[in-house]
Amino acid sequence: MSLATRKLLKEPRYLFILLSLCSGFLFGLIDFSFDVKSHIITFFVLSAVFFFPVSITSNYNTRMRKTDGRGLGIFLTLTICLLANLFITIRVNEFKASVQNGDLLMETGLPANALYSYRDAIEIMPLSTEGFMRSMSVLERIYQSETNQQNRTAMLKELKEYIVTMERRKDKDSELYLVLGKSHALMGDIEKAEKYFHLALDYYPSSGYYVHEIASYYAENGKDVAAMAVIRSFDPFIEKHRGPHNPRGIFVYQIRDLEAEINYSLGNRAEALRIAQKNLTDAKGSVYVITSAKSRQFSTRDSFIQNLKKKVEMYENNLRNKS
């Protein structure tokens, strides 16, 4: 029986059947599923080994000599490809885990800890811009609240290194343009900051997040006209943020809140109050989505509405005192 089995296994077709049965049993034990991309690749790579040509001759030893070298080459090539794919898959999963951990730490109010996770993401996949962009954004945020001069100097040095790396790559990415603009603004290079802000809006004019960040930059630097121009550029896209279909509706409220502040600073207090009241009414009626994991803003609905209510009360009190 065993002798007959060994003879059958010398034939490639019988060997293929046996290995297929063993593979089916093994994949059943490890919960193999074609829903997982790496499993699909593994299956087809291993299966492909058996599809190389076999010379047909009456002498078995001659046939083995003619096919062994070619079959071994194919097998080794495919195995190397499989191992490379598995390695890349593992690295990608580690990269995603580091980014997700950083996002979670940001959500819980721990930006310094999040920076470590984003740095890990850079080390894992240095060719990806995502780790760099998130690290730059966190550095910008931490730098503004840091009081230790030595730490601030180290942050600026790290930020400069990231800027140089990203600018060398010349990637055409709206998110990258925004981050570079904010980084240059922090460095005091106004010309480059505005250049990248314009590029970010050119590539993604309907982004409420971009509009709010860029308009806020102009407003903070006393450029109210430029800030209002950016806000007005968003008007055609506001309706797209209405209702549950756009999870980033919070930026509509923030842009309107900023618009009210600019009007108030320009002396248009009645207009500021009108905008603030409309903003509060929309928020209470959930005209635009306030809370969403995709909005990049970590605020509860009640606390956000409470802040809008305080703005309305402040404008009302100022108008009342003025009259």
PyMOL commands that set and color helices and strands:
alter all, ss='L'
color gray80, all
select helices_A, chain A and resi 2-9+12-29+37-48+60-107+111-124+129-145+149-169+174-187+190-203+208-220+224-233+235-241+250-265+269-284+301-322
alter helices_A, ss='H'
color red, helices_A
deselect
rebuild
show_as cartoon
